[in-house]
Every structure is written in C-alpha cells, then in structure tokens.
Amino acid sequence: MQRILRDTQAMLGGTFESYQAKVALIHRHFPPSIGTMYATPRNGQADTLEWWTELPGQPTRFDALAGEQQAALLERYQQRQQSLERLADELVRRGDSDGGESLKTLIGPAETQHLYSLNGEPVVIRWGADMIDATAPSVTPQPTPMAPSPAPVVAASSRSRLRTLTWLLPLLLLLFLALGVLLYLLWPLDRYWFNWFKNASGDVVPYACLDEEKRLPPEFVLIFDTSGSMNINIAATQEDEEWYFGMNEFRLMMLRNMGNERLLALETGTSRLEVAKDSVSRIINQLHPDIDTGLITYAGCGSPVTQGVFNASQREQLISGIQALNANDGTPLAESLVAAAELVDGRERDAIIIAFVDGADGCEQDQCQIAAEIAQNQPRLTINVVDVTTGGRSNCLAEHTGGQVFSSQDAVEITSMLAQASSQILNASHCE
C-alpha cells in the first residue's frame, strides 16, 4: 500500500467502515483493477484524512498528464464505470437493494480534480456523495435567554451546497432507479453475470455440483500463450522484459559472453512457459468428464493456431501436446480471442475462455475492444485471465465479460489461481 495524498481539504461524511464496505463489495464481484479504482480512506496522524492505494507506481494528477494520457485514462475510467453500473443494477435485480444502491453512489462522470493515474490505471480520491469541505469555517451563535444554545452550523456557502445536494440527491436517485428499470426491461443483464452457474448468494457453482441433469455443460477454450516472452524467468518484471526484448541478437550475445547477471537471471531458472505447462496440465486432469477443451496457441503475429477440441478420452493426448509446445515470436492475443470465441456458442449456451497470458497483445491489435465486442455478441461467454506478470495489461478481457483476473509470479500460487479460474468446470471433488 502507498499513500496518494494527505488530505487537509476534506473530511468523510460517513465512517471509514462505510467506505471500505463499498470497495469490499466491488472486490467480491470484480477483478482487483475495478476495486482499486477507489482509493482507500484512512485516519492519519493528528486525525488527518489520508488516501491510500494498493497499486504500484508514481501517482500522477490528471491535470499533469499529457492530452493523450488524459484521454486514455478517462476512457478506462468510463469502462470501469459501465461495469460497475451493470453490477449495481444486477444486485438490485437479485434483491440486494442496499448493495446496489450503495454502488450507484459511485457512478458518475469523472471529477478530474480528484482523479489520479498510476501506471495508466485510474484512481479516484474524495469519492462518494458524503464528503465534507474541511476548510469551511464554523460559526457558533451566542445563546439567548429565551432559547437553548444552538448546535454549531456551517458557513453560508456550505449551507448553500447542502441545500443544493438535498434537492439534487432525490432527483438523481429517481433517475438512477428509472435507468435501472429501463435496463432491466431492455437489456439481458442476467446473462452478463453468468447467473446460470450462480446460486442465490452469487457464488459460482461448479457444473459438477449442479443437480439438473438436462443442463448442458459449459463450453471451454484455453488460450495458451506461446509468445517468445514466455521463455524468460517467471520472476521477470515488465521492466526486465522491455530491457531484454529491446536489444538485438548481437547485443544479447555480447552480454552473455560478458556474463551479465541480469541477462543470466532472465534466461535461466524456471521459465513462464514451464510454469504454464505444469499448471495447465494439472487442471486438465481435474476437469469434469463432460467438459471438452478447445486449445488456441500462438504462431507469431497473424492467425493463431487452433489446435482442436479435445474430449475426456483425449486428455492424455492434449497434455502431451501442451508439454511439447515451444515459445517464440509475437503475441496475437486479440486474434486468439476471436478464434476462441468462434469455437463456442456463448449465446444460448454458457462458455468459458481462460486466457493464460504474460501481457497484452503485441501485434498492434486492441484486445480490449475485441473483448467488448465478444461481450456484446456472446453475452454468455466469460473470459477469465491468468496473468503470470503483475502488469495487469489484459485485465480488460475479464472486465468486459464479467470474468475474473488472477495475477502472480509464484509458481505454486499460479496453479491455485488457475484452479479458481476453472472452478465452474472442475470435477465433483471440488463440490462442497
């Protein structure tokens, strides 16, 4: 955690717990990238309000960004807001009015004076509808013989703002309620949240644990990253990767001959590819026997390789093929999403894509836009992302489709995360 700002200009109108509860509600339903959009308020020294975030990097105020950076940040903010609005409406539809209405207080246009960028990720401070101006003076009237001493009141400017808010808030609430009813009537939101496999509490229920025998099993496709960056050490950072692939072969050869420690560390030890092969092979052995597995791999920029769809009797063949994969060339993630989506229905039947990746598309395609189109055209298709880096550059795949993001550089943890990403399709040993 790092502090973004020590805030002497504002105070919370509610409790710290009420703010934390809203963020916790987001984290229960979304990848971390949406929950971390809202900085966490804390009580600092001398009871000064502080805003903290879990995101790494240097916080940069919106007005200090270049024009293109501002536009990209606002676009990402708007995408997160749309996802949050769908969740709020879905909670209301399920009967959780308190949770839905609580989240709706976070929905609105970006107040850029409260917006920061951390490595391109939007982070908002002073969020919520109940912030108080800490700089407003207080006036305590003198008591009179005819009446008890009145409580302190805020200055006229604050009173004016409060009267305006008192008038606006009911109107905004009615507007949001009307919008929620309209979306419920016109937009199949239930499909966006994968409710076919959810119980009343909203938890995902594995296919193996369902009682209805006539229900079709979900379709499943795995995108297995075989780009050249999968050959480097699992502990490599994004900076290491950019340094490594920013050199030509001659420079790399010279550094190897010189025994450069950074280069040797990247080219030796457990690679991302080894961890991916081991983790995926373990999970394939745990799939429910009704689940067929589609496999997509890379072959440089251009058309990805559709390796086929494998049933339960072919899993040994599938695992052997995965163990024999080599990594090289570029990262056509966007094209791979298109190929994977073509293997499943995603409209009348549920489908899951797991993207086991180490970053974003490297072939000048927009994987976020592709994911948004998939969400629109195949609303029962969910994309879960298992990222063996900490960059979060492919989180949008899950955000657009109601999926989850799992990110780590620890081999054991990655295997556990992949099991969570595959929870809907594992065998009966995963039923409670």
C-alpha positions in Angstrom: 0.0 0.0 0.0 1.1 3.6 -0.7 -0.3 6.9 0.2 -1.6 9.1 -2.6 -2.5 12.2 -0.6 -2.7 13.6 2.9 -6.0 15.4 2.6 -6.4 18.6 4.7 -9.2 19.9 2.5 -11.9 17.4 3.0 -13.4 15.1 5.7 -15.5 11.9 5.3 -19.2 12.4 5.7 -19.6 8.8 6.7 -17.5 6.3 8.6 -14.3 4.7 7.3 -16.1 1.4 7.5 -18.9 2.5 5.2 -16.3 3.5 2.5 -14.4 0.2 3.0 -17.6 -1.8 2.7 -18.3 -0.4 -0.8 -14.9 -1.3 -2.0 -15.1 -4.7 -0.5 -18.4 -5.2 -2.3 -16.8 -4.4 -5.6 -13.9 -6.8 -4.9 -16.4 -9.6 -4.3 -17.7 -9.3 -7.9 -14.9 -7.9 -10.0 -11.2 -8.2 -10.7 -8.9 -6.1 -8.5 -8.5 -3.5 -11.2 -12.0 -2.1 -10.6 -11.9 -2.2 -6.8 -8.6 -0.4 -6.8 -10.1 2.4 -8.8 -11.3 3.9 -5.5 -8.5 4.9 -3.1 -8.9 3.7 0.5 -9.5 6.5 3.1 -7.5 6.2 6.3 -7.2 8.2 9.5 -3.7 9.6 9.6 -1.6 11.5 12.1 -3.5 14.2 14.0 -6.8 12.8 12.6 -5.8 13.9 9.1 -7.6 12.1 6.3 -5.3 10.1 4.0 -6.0 8.3 0.7 -4.1 5.0 0.1 -3.9 2.6 -2.8 -2.7 -1.0 -3.4 -1.5 -0.1 -6.9 2.3 0.3 -7.5 3.8 3.3 -9.3 4.0 7.0 -9.0 0.6 8.8 -8.6 0.1 11.5 -11.2 -2.7 14.0 -11.0 -5.0 14.1 -14.1 -4.1 17.7 -14.9 -0.4 16.8 -15.0 -0.9 14.2 -17.8 -0.4 14.8 -21.5 -3.5 15.1 -23.6 -3.4 11.5 -25.0 -2.8 10.1 -21.5 -5.8 12.0 -20.2 -8.0 10.7 -22.9 -6.8 7.1 -22.3 -7.3 7.4 -18.6 -10.9 8.8 -19.0 -11.7 6.0 -21.4 -10.5 3.4 -18.9 -12.4 5.2 -16.1 -15.6 5.1 -18.2 -15.2 1.4 -19.0 -14.9 0.6 -15.3 -18.0 2.8 -14.6 -20.0 0.9 -17.1 -19.1 -2.4 -15.5 -19.9 -1.0 -12.0 -23.3 0.2 -13.2 -24.2 -3.2 -14.6 -23.2 -4.8 -11.2 -25.3 -2.2 -9.3 -28.4 -2.9 -11.4 -27.8 -6.7 -11.2 -27.6 -6.5 -7.4 -30.9 -4.6 -7.3 -32.5 -7.2 -9.6 -31.3 -10.0 -7.3 -33.0 -8.3 -4.3 -29.8 -6.8 -2.8 -31.2 -3.3 -3.0 -28.8 -2.0 -0.3 -25.7 -3.2 -2.1 -27.0 -2.0 -5.5 -28.0 1.5 -4.2 -24.7 1.8 -2.3 -22.7 1.2 -5.5 -24.8 3.6 -7.5 -23.5 6.4 -5.4 -20.1 5.8 -7.1 -21.5 6.1 -10.6 -21.0 9.3 -12.4 -18.7 11.4 -14.7 -15.1 11.7 -13.6 -14.3 14.6 -11.4 -10.8 15.2 -12.8 -9.6 17.2 -9.9 -9.9 14.0 -7.8 -8.5 11.7 -10.5 -5.0 10.2 -10.5 -3.1 7.9 -12.8 -0.9 5.0 -11.5 0.8 3.3 -14.5 -2.2 4.2 -16.6 -4.8 2.9 -14.1 -7.4 5.4 -12.8 -7.6 6.0 -9.1 -10.2 8.3 -7.5 -9.9 10.2 -4.2 -12.7 12.0 -2.4 -15.2 9.7 -3.9 -18.7 9.1 -2.5 -21.6 11.5 -2.1 -20.9 12.5 1.5 -17.6 14.3 1.5 -17.4 17.5 3.7 -15.3 20.5 3.0 -12.8 20.6 5.9 -11.8 24.3 5.1 -15.3 25.7 5.7 -15.4 27.9 8.8 -17.8 27.2 11.7 -19.9 29.8 13.5 -21.4 29.2 16.9 -24.2 31.7 17.7 -24.3 33.1 21.3 -27.1 31.7 23.4 -30.1 33.8 24.2 -32.2 33.8 27.4 -35.3 32.6 25.5 -33.7 29.5 23.8 -31.0 26.9 24.4 -27.7 27.3 22.6 -28.0 26.0 19.1 -25.5 23.5 17.7 -22.7 24.8 15.5 -23.6 25.3 11.9 -21.5 25.5 8.7 -20.9 28.7 6.8 -23.4 30.1 4.3 -21.5 28.7 1.3 -21.6 25.2 2.8 -25.3 25.6 3.6 -26.0 26.5 0.1 -24.2 23.5 -1.2 -26.0 21.3 1.3 -29.4 22.7 0.2 -28.4 22.1 -3.5 -27.4 18.5 -2.6 -30.6 18.0 -0.7 -32.6 19.0 -3.8 -30.4 17.1 -6.3 -30.0 13.8 -4.5 -33.6 12.6 -4.6 -33.8 13.6 -8.3 -30.6 11.7 -9.1 -31.9 8.7 -7.1 -35.1 8.7 -9.1 -33.1 9.0 -12.3 -30.9 6.0 -11.5 -33.9 3.9 -10.4 -35.7 4.7 -13.7 -32.5 3.9 -15.7 -32.2 0.6 -13.7 -35.8 -0.4 -14.6 -35.2 0.5 -18.3 -32.0 -1.6 -18.5 -33.7 -4.5 -16.7 -36.6 -4.4 -19.3 -34.4 -3.9 -22.4 -31.0 -5.5 -21.7 -30.4 -9.2 -20.7 -28.2 -8.2 -17.8 -28.7 -11.7 -16.2 -26.6 -13.1 -19.0 -23.7 -10.7 -18.4 -23.3 -12.1 -14.9 -23.2 -15.7 -15.7 -26.2 -16.4 -13.4 -26.7 -19.9 -14.9 -24.0 -21.1 -12.7 -24.6 -18.9 -9.6 -26.6 -19.7 -6.5 -28.7 -17.2 -4.5 -25.7 -15.8 -2.8 -24.0 -15.0 -6.1 -21.2 -17.6 -5.8 -20.2 -19.6 -8.8 -21.4 -23.2 -8.6 -19.3 -25.8 -10.5 -21.1 -27.7 -13.2 -20.3 -30.9 -11.4 -22.3 -29.7 -8.3 -25.5 -28.9 -10.2 -28.5 -31.2 -9.7 -30.3 -30.6 -13.0 -29.2 -33.5 -15.3 -30.6 -31.9 -18.5 -28.4 -28.8 -18.3 -25.7 -28.6 -21.0 -22.2 -28.4 -19.7 -20.4 -25.1 -20.5 -18.0 -25.0 -23.4 -14.4 -24.3 -22.6 -11.5 -22.9 -24.6 -7.9 -22.3 -23.3 -5.7 -19.7 -24.8 -2.2 -20.8 -24.1 0.4 -18.0 -24.6 3.4 -19.3 -26.6 5.0 -15.9 -27.3 8.7 -15.5 -27.0 8.4 -13.7 -23.7 7.2 -17.0 -22.1 10.8 -18.2 -22.3 12.1 -15.8 -19.7 12.2 -16.4 -15.9 8.9 -16.4 -14.1 10.2 -13.7 -11.7 10.9 -11.2 -14.6 9.3 -7.8 -14.3 7.8 -5.7 -17.1 10.9 -3.6 -17.0 13.1 -6.7 -17.4 11.0 -7.8 -20.3 11.2 -4.4 -22.1 15.0 -4.3 -21.5 15.5 -7.9 -22.8 13.4 -7.6 -25.9 14.7 -4.1 -26.7 18.1 -5.5 -27.6 19.2 -7.1 -30.9 20.7 -10.6 -31.0 24.2 -9.3 -31.3 23.9 -7.2 -28.1 22.4 -10.2 -26.3 25.3 -12.4 -27.4 27.8 -9.8 -26.2 26.1 -9.6 -22.7 26.0 -13.4 -22.5 29.7 -13.6 -23.2 30.3 -11.0 -20.6 28.3 -12.9 -18.0 25.8 -10.1 -17.5 23.9 -11.1 -14.3 20.6 -9.6 -15.2 20.6 -11.4 -18.6 21.6 -14.7 -17.0 18.8 -14.4 -14.4 16.3 -13.9 -17.2 17.5 -16.8 -19.3 17.9 -19.4 -16.5 15.8 -20.9 -13.8 12.1 -21.7 -14.1 10.5 -20.0 -17.1 7.0 -18.7 -17.5 6.4 -21.4 -20.1 7.4 -24.2 -17.7 5.0 -22.9 -15.0 2.2 -22.6 -17.5 2.7 -26.1 -18.8 2.7 -27.6 -15.3 -0.3 -25.6 -14.1 -2.5 -26.2 -17.1 -1.7 -30.0 -17.2 -2.8 -30.3 -13.6 -6.1 -28.6 -14.2 -6.9 -30.6 -17.4 -6.7 -33.7 -15.3 -9.3 -32.2 -12.9 -11.9 -31.2 -15.5 -15.3 -32.7 -15.3 -15.6 -35.6 -17.8 -18.4 -33.8 -19.7 -16.2 -30.8 -20.5 -14.5 -30.7 -23.8 -11.4 -28.5 -24.1 -10.5 -26.2 -27.0 -6.9 -25.1 -27.3 -5.6 -22.0 -29.0 -1.8 -21.2 -29.2 0.2 -18.6 -31.0 2.4 -18.7 -34.1 3.7 -15.1 -34.2 1.6 -12.2 -35.3 -1.1 -13.3 -37.7 -3.5 -16.1 -37.4 -3.3 -18.1 -34.1 -3.2 -21.9 -34.2 -6.5 -23.7 -33.3 -5.1 -27.0 -32.0 -8.6 -28.5 -31.8 -11.3 -29.5 -29.3 -10.4 -32.5 -27.0 -12.9 -34.7 -25.2 -12.3 -36.5 -21.9 -10.8 -39.6 -23.7 -8.2 -37.4 -25.4 -6.9 -35.5 -22.4 -3.7 -37.5 -22.3 -3.0 -36.5 -25.9 -3.9 -32.9 -25.0 -1.5 -32.8 -22.1 1.3 -34.4 -24.2 0.8 -31.7 -26.9 0.9 -28.9 -24.3 4.1 -30.3 -22.8 5.7 -30.3 -26.3 4.9 -26.6 -27.0 7.7 -24.1 -27.7 7.5 -20.4 -27.3 8.6 -17.8 -29.9 7.7 -14.7 -31.8 4.8 -12.3 -31.1 1.6 -12.2 -29.1 -1.6 -12.2 -31.2 -3.9 -12.1 -28.2 -6.7 -10.2 -29.9 -6.8 -12.6 -32.9 -6.7 -15.5 -30.4 -9.7 -14.2 -28.6 -11.6 -14.1 -31.9 -10.6 -17.7 -32.7 -11.5 -18.9 -29.2 -14.9 -17.2 -29.4 -15.6 -18.9 -32.7 -15.2 -22.3 -31.1 -18.1 -21.7 -28.6 -21.7 -20.6 -28.7 -21.9 -18.0 -25.9 -25.5 -17.0 -26.7 -27.8 -19.9 -25.9 -25.2 -21.9 -24.0 -22.6 -20.8 -21.4 -19.0 -20.7 -22.4 -15.7 -20.0 -20.6 -12.4 -18.8 -22.1 -9.3 -18.9 -19.9 -6.5 -16.7 -21.2 -3.2 -17.9 -19.7 -1.0 -15.0 -20.7 2.0 -12.9 -19.8 0.8 -9.5 -21.0 -1.2 -7.7 -23.7 -1.5 -8.1 -27.5 1.9 -7.5 -29.2 0.6 -7.4 -32.8 -0.9 -3.9 -32.9 -4.5 -5.1 -32.2 -6.8 -4.0 -29.4 -7.7 -6.9 -27.2 -9.9 -4.8 -25.0 -12.1 -3.8 -28.0 -12.3 -7.4 -29.1 -13.4 -8.4 -25.5 -16.1 -5.7 -25.6 -17.4 -7.0 -28.9 -17.5 -10.5 -27.5 -19.5 -9.3 -24.5 -22.0 -7.7 -26.8 -22.3 -10.6 -29.3 -21.9 -13.5 -26.9 -23.3 -12.4 -23.6 -23.0 -15.9 -22.0 -19.3 -16.1 -22.7 -17.0 -15.3 -19.8 -13.2 -14.7 -20.1 -11.0 -15.4 -17.0 -7.5 -14.1 -17.2 -4.5 -15.9 -15.5 -1.6 -13.4 -15.9 2.0 -14.6 -15.0 3.1 -11.0 -14.7 2.0 -8.2 -12.4 1.4 -5.7 -15.2 -2.4 -6.1 -15.5 -2.4 -5.2 -19.2 -5.0 -7.8 -20.1 -7.4 -7.2 -17.2 -9.9 -5.6 -19.6 -10.8 -9.1 -21.0 -12.3 -10.1 -17.7 -13.8 -6.7 -17.0 -15.8 -6.6 -20.2 -17.2 -10.1 -19.9 -17.8 -10.4 -16.2 -14.8 -12.7 -15.6 -12.0 -12.7 -13.1 -8.3 -11.8 -13.1 -5.6 -13.8 -11.4 -2.1 -12.5 -11.3 1.1 -13.8 -9.7 4.7 -14.7 -10.3 4.7 -17.5 -7.8 4.5 -20.9 -9.4 2.5 -22.6 -6.6 0.1 -19.7 -6.4 -0.4 -19.7 -10.2 -1.6 -23.3 -10.0 -4.0 -22.4 -7.3 -5.3 -19.4 -9.2 -5.8 -21.4 -12.3 -8.0 -23.8 -10.3 -10.1 -20.8 -9.2 -10.3 -19.6 -12.8 -11.5 -23.0 -13.8 -13.9 -23.6 -10.8 -17.1 -23.8 -13.0 -15.7 -26.8 -15.0 -13.8 -28.9 -12.5 -14.9 -32.4 -11.4 -17.1 -33.4 -8.4 -14.1 -33.4 -6.0 -14.5 -29.6 -6.0 -18.1 -29.7 -4.7 -18.6 -28.6 -1.1 
